[in-house]
C-alpha cells in the first residue's frame, strides 16, 4: 500500500497547504490583536467623551477592516483544501476534526461578522454604548474563532477523546470535552492569541512611529503608542508563560518535535537549552557526526522546561528512533512493526466480516486492539522517517524565541520615553518601531513553522502520516492549483499593502 503512494503529489499538496496557511497567517494575528486594541481605544472614547479618541479609533478600524476582509478570503480557501487535497484525512478523522471547525463557522464567525457590520458602519446609526458593545463582540468573536480552529489543530498534535472504529476504518469522537479541554489545544490557544496581541501592538507602535518621524498626527501617535505598548508588554509577558506551558506539552506528547527544536540527538540528564547554534545539516540519526556545528547552551534549562525537574532525562532523536531501554523508550522500528501488524489485522477483520466468519473476525479484532496505538507507524518505511526536518524546526524556534525576547524591551523603551515626554525626539526609537513591524510577522510565522514542520511526518500525531492523508489527484492538478493560489495570494497581499499604505499616508480623517 505504501509503495503505491505518489510522494511527488503528496509533497506538492503539502506545499500548497503550507503556502495557503502561511499567507492566511499574515492576516489572522493582526485581526486577533487589533480587534482588542480597537475595543480599548473606543472604551476610552466612550468614558472620556474626547472626540480625538473617536478619530483615532476610526483610523485603526479602517486598517482592521482591510485586513479582516482579505483574511476571510484566504481562510475559506484553506478550509476547502481539506476536502480537495486531503480527502483521506477528512474521511478518517472528519467526525472529530470537523466538529470544532463547524462550531467556528456557525457560532464564532457568525458572531464576529454580524457585529463587524455594526461596528464599521454604525457610528452615527446606533448609540455610543451599543457601538462599543459591537466592537467588543467583534474582538471576542475573532478570538473565539481562533479558539475553535486551535482546538482542531491541538487535537492533531495530541489526539484525545476518540476511538478507532474498525468497521468504518475511521476515528470517531467519544468525548467532546476531552477534545475541547485538550491541554495541547489550551496551550496553543493562549500562546497563539497572546503572540497575536504582541504583533498587533507592534503594528500600531510601528505606524505611530512613522507619524512621529514625519511630525504628523503627534497626539494620535503618542496615545496609540501608550495603549499599544501597555497591551503589548502585558501580552508578551503572557507569551513567555504560555510558551513555557506549550514547551512542556510538546515534551510530554511530541518528544521528537522537542528534540528537533533543540537539535538534540542524544538524550541527556540535566539537559541544557541551546541559546544560539548552527545545525549540522548533514547529520542523520544514528551516524557518528555531531548534531550541532556551533552551540551556546544554557545549562539545565531544557530539562526544567521539558519535565519541570532539573535532573530529568530529555530524550534525543536517536533515543526516539532506536529506543532506549534504560528510560523505557520503544524504538520506532518496533512501533513500525506493530503498526504493520495492526494494518494486517484490520484487513483480516474486514475480510472475515465480509465472509461472515465471526471467529476469525474476533481473533483479528483482538490483534488489532493490541497494536492499534501504533497503526500510523505501519505506513512508514524506517525509523528515520519519524524525524522531522531538524534544521528548519531548530532555526524557526530560535528565531521566534530571540525576537520574542526583543519585543518587551521595545515596549518598555517606548513607555519610558513617553513617560519622560521625550519620545518625539528619539528618532532611533521610531526606526526600531518601524523595523519591528516585519519582525513581528517573522516571529509569528516562525512559530507556526515550528508547530507544523516539527510534527512531520504526522497529519495526526502517531496515528496518521501525511503521506496517506491525501486525495488521489494527479501531480499536475495539484501543481496547477499551487501556482494559481500563489498568484492569487500574492496579488491579495500586494493589494492589501498598497491599500494600507495609502490609508496610512492619508492618516485619520479630520472631523
N, C-alpha and C positions, 0 to 999 in steps of 0.2 A: 504493500500500500504506500509506504513512504517513497519507494523508488519511482512511483508514478507522478509524484508531485513536481510541478514545473516551478522550480525555485526562482527562475528569472521572472516569471509572472508574479510570484509571491513578493519578491523584492520590489518590483515596480508598484504593486499595491501598497506595500509598506511605505514606499517613498511618497506616493500620492497622499496617503493618510497623514504622514508626517508633515508634508507641505501644507495641507489644509489646517492641521492642528496648530502649527507654528504661526501661520497667518492669522488664524482666528484668535490666537492668544495675544496678538498685538493689540487687539481692540478690547478684549474682555477685562483685563485688570484695570484699565483706565475707567471703564464703566463702573466696576465694583467700588473703586475708591472715590472717584469724582462724585458719584451719587450721594455719598455721605457728606462730602465737603459742601455740596450744594445745600444739603439739609442744614448743615451748621451755619452757612452764610445766611440762609433765609431765616433761620431761627433768630439770629442776631438782629436781622432787619425787623422782624415782627415784634421782638421785645423792645427794641430801641426806637422804632419808627423812623430811623435815619435812612433817607432815600438813597444815600451813597451805597449802602449795603444792598439795596434792591438792584441798583445798577450793576454792582459787582456780581451779584448772583445771576442776573440775566446774561451777563457776558460769559461766565463759565458754563452756564446752562446751554448756550449755543454750541460751544465746543463739545459738550457732553452729547448733545443731540446728533451731531455729525458722526461722532464715534459710535454711538448706540446703533444707528441705522446700518452702518457697514458691518458692525459686529454681528447683528442678527443675520445678515445675508450669508456671511461665512459660516455661521453656526448651523444654519439649516443644511448647507451642503455637507458639513461634517457628519451630521447625524444620518443623512441619506446614504453615506458610504457604507454604513453597517449592512444595509440591505443590498447594495450594488457590488461591493468588493469583498465583503466578509459575510456572505450568507451562511456558510457553515457555522461560523461563530454565532450568528444571530439565531440559528436553529438550535444549537446545542445549549446556549445559555440565555436565550431570549426571554424565558419566563422570569428570570431574576434580573438580568441587566435592563430589560425593557421597563420594569416597574418604576424605578426612580426617574427614568427619562420621561415616562408618561406623566408622572406627577409634576415634574418640572414644567412640561408644556401646558398641562391643563390648569395647574394652580399657580405656580410661581411666575411663569412668563405672562400668564393672563393678568395677574395682579400688577405686574410691572408695566405691561403695555397699556392697560386700562388707565392707570393713573399718570402715565407718561403724557398722554394727550392733554389731560387737565393741567399738568404741571407746565407744559411748554406753551399751551395756547390759552390758559385760563387766567392770566394775570389780571385782566380787567373784567372778567366774567364771573368769578367766584370771590368769596370773602378772603381776607388775608389768611385767616386760620385754616380755611378749607384748602387753600392753595398750599400752605405749609404742610398740611396733612398729606396732600398728594405727593409732595416732594419726598417726604419721609417714606411713603409707601413705595415709591419708585426705588429708593435706596434699599429698603427691606426686601422688596420683590427681586431686585437684581441679585442680592446676596442669597436669597432663598433658592433662586435658580442655580447658583453656584453650588449650594448645599447638595441638591439632588444629583447634579452631574458628578460631584466629587464622591457622593455615596456610591454611585455606579462605578466610578474609577477605583475607589478604595476597595470595592468588592473584587475587582480584577486583580488587585495587588494581594488581597488576603481573602479568598473565597470562604464565606461562612454562611450559616443559616440555610443550607441547601442539601440535597441528596441526589445521587445519581439514580435515574430510572432505567433499568436495563431493557425494559420493554420498548421504550421510545429512544433510548440512547441519548438522553438529554439530562442536564442538570436542572432540577426543579426546586423552587423555593419552599422551605419548610418553616422558616421564621423570619418574617419581615423585620421584627425588632432587632434581631441579630445583624441583619444587613444594614439597617439604619444606624445602629449604635456600634458598628464595627470600629474598633479602636484606630485602625488604619484610616478609615474614612473620616473620623473625627479629627485626627491629627492633620490629615491632608486639607480638610476644610479650614481649620483655624490657621494653618500655615499659609495656605494659598490666599485666603482673603486678607489676612494681615499684611502679606507681602504686596498685595494689590493696593492696599491703602498707602503703603510706602511709595509705590510707583506713582499713584495719582498725586500724592503730596509733592513729590519731586517735580512732577509735571507742572503743577501750579507755581511752585517756587521758581522753577527754571524760566517759565514765561514771564513771571513777575520780575525776575532779574533782568530780562531783556528790556522791559519797560524802564527799569531804573537806569540801565546803561544808556538808553535813549532819552532819559529825562522826561518821560511821558507817563501820565496816569500814576503819579507818585503815590498818592494816598491809597488808591485802589491796590497798587502793587504791595505796599507795606502791610496793609490789612490782610491781603491774601496770604502773604508770607507768614504772618503771625499765626493765623489759623492753621494753615497747611503744615507749618513746622511743628507746632504743638501736636497736631494729629499724627504727623509722620513720625515724630520721636516716640510717642506712646505706641504707635503701631510697630515700629522697628524693634522696640523692646519686647513686644509680644512675639514678633517674628523669631527672635532668639529663643524664647521659651518654647514656642510651638515647634521650632526646628529641632530643639533638643528632644522633645517627645517624638517627633517624626523619625529621628535617627534611631531612637530606642525601638520603635515599632518595626523599622526596617531590619534592625538586628535580630529581632525575635521572629519575624515572619519571612524575611528575604535576606538571609545572611550573605548570599552570593552578591547581591546588589551592594551591600555594605563593603564587602571585600573589594569590589571594583571601585567604589567611591574612594577608597583609601589606597588602592594599588597594593593590597595586602595578599601575597601569595602563600606565605607560610604563617599559620596561626601563631598567636603569641599570648602569653600571660603578661599582664601589665602592659598591654599594647599601647603604643603612642600614636597620636594622630599627626598626620603629615600637614604641616602648615604650608610648605612650598615644596614642589618636586617636579621632576621630569620623568615621565614614564618610559620604560624600555619597550618600544613598540614591537620589537622582535621577540619578546618573551612569550612563550607558550607554556601552559600549565604542565608541570611535570619535568620540564627541562632544567638545566643547571644554571641558566642565566639569572642575573639579578633582575628583580621586577622594576626597580627604580634606578635610574642613572644618577640622579641627584635627589636628595631629600633633606628637609629640615623638619625634625619631629618635635612635638610637644609630648614629653613622657607621660605615660599612664592614662592620658585623656580618652583614648579610644575605648579602652576597657570600661571606663566610667560611663561614657556615653552609651555604649552598647548594652551593658548589663547592670549599671548602677553600682558597680563594685570596681575598686582599683585593681584588685588581684585576680580578676576574672579572665577566662580564656576567650579570645576572639578568633573564630576560625578564619582561615585564609582560603584562597581559591583552590590551592592544592588539597587542603583538607576536605573541601566540599566535593571536589572531583574524584579524588582517590580514596576518601574515607579516612577516619581517624578513630581507631578502636578505643584509645585512651579516653576520649571525650564522647564516645557513643555516636559518632557521625558515620552514617552509612554512605558508601561510595555511590557516585552517580551511575556507575556501571551496574551495580546491584539493583538500583532502582529502575534502570532501563530494562534489565532482565525481568523484574517483577511486572513492569508495565506491559511488556510483550505477552507475559502470561495472562494479564488482565484482558488484553485485546483478544487473545485467542479464546479465553473463557467466554467473553461476550459473544464472539462469533459462534462458539459451540452452543451457547444458551439460545441464541436466535434460531439456529438450525434445529435444535431439539424442540423448541416451541412450534416451529413450522411442521415438524413431524409428529407433534402431539406426544412426544416422549417425555413424560413427567419425571421419570427417574433421572434421565440424562440432564434435563433442564435444571433439576435441583442440584445435581452434582456440579454442573457448570456455574450455577449461581453461587454456591459455596466458595468455589475457587475465585470467582470474580470478586466477591466481597472481601476475600483475603488480600487481594492485590489491588483493589480499585483505587486506593490512595495514590498509587504510582502510575495510573493508567496513562497520564500525559507523557511520562518518560518513555513509554513504549514506541513513540513516534520519532524518537531521537536516535542517532546513529552511534554516538560515543559520548563519554562523559565530558569531553571538551566542548561539546555542543551546548552545555549548560552555562558556559562562561559568556557573559555579555561583552560588548566592546569596551575593554578596560580603559584605554586612553580617553575615549570620548566621555565616558562616565566620570573618570577622575578629574579631567580638566573642567568639565561643566560644573561639577560640585565645588571645586575650589574657586573658580571664578565667582560663583554665586556667594560663597562664604566671604571672600575678600571684599567684594562690593558691599555685601550686607554689613560688614564692619565699618566701611567708609561712610555710609549714609547717615548714621546717627551723629557723626561728627559734623557733617554738613548742616543738619538741622540745628544743632547746638550753636554753631558759628552764626547762623542767621539770627537766631533768637538773642544771642549775646549782643550782636551789633544793633539789632532793633532796640533792645533794652538800653543800650548806650546812645541811641539816636544817631548812630554813625553809619548805618547800613548804606545810605546813599553815596557815601564817599568810598566804599570798598569795591572798586571795580573788579579786582581779582576775584572777590567772592561771587560777584554776579556771573563771571565767566565760569566759575566752578558750578554754580547753579545751573547754567545752561548745559554744561557738559554732562551733568547728572541726568538729564532727560534721556539721552540714548543709553546711558549706563544702567538706568533703572530697567529698561526693556531687556538689556543683555542679561542682567541678573535674573529677571523673571523667566525668560526663555530658557536660560541655563537650568533653572530649577525643574522645568518640565522635561528637559532632555535627560536629566538625572533620573527622574521618576519613570520615564518610558523606555529609554535606552537601557537603563540599569536593570530592568526586569526581563530583558530578552534572554532566552528565546520564547518567552511565555506571553500568550494573549491573556490566559488565566493562570496565575501563578501555580506551577506544579501540575496543573490539570489539563491545559490545552495549549499546545505550542502554536505560534503564529503560522507556521508552515502548513498546518491542517485546518486553519480557520477561514481560508479564503474562498472565493467564488470561482467556479470553473469558467473563467473568461480567458480569452486569448491574451497573450502578452501585448500584441499590437493594440488591442482595445484599451487596455489599461494605460499604455504609453500615450495614446492619443488623448485620453481624458486628463492624464497628468499634465501635459503641455497646455491643454485648454484651461485647466484650473490655474496653472502657473501664470498664464497670460491674464486671465480674468482677475485673479487676486492681486497681481502686480498693478493692474490698471486701477483697481479699487483703492489700493494703498496710495498710489500716486494721487488719485483724485482726492482722497481724504487729506493727505498732507497739503496739497495745494489749497483746498478749501479752508483748512485750519490756518494755514499761513496767511491767507487773505483776511480771515476774520481777526487774527491776532494783530496784523498790521493796522487793521481798521480800529481795533480796540473797542471798549464799551461805548455804547451809544449815549449821546448826551440827551437828557430829558428835555 
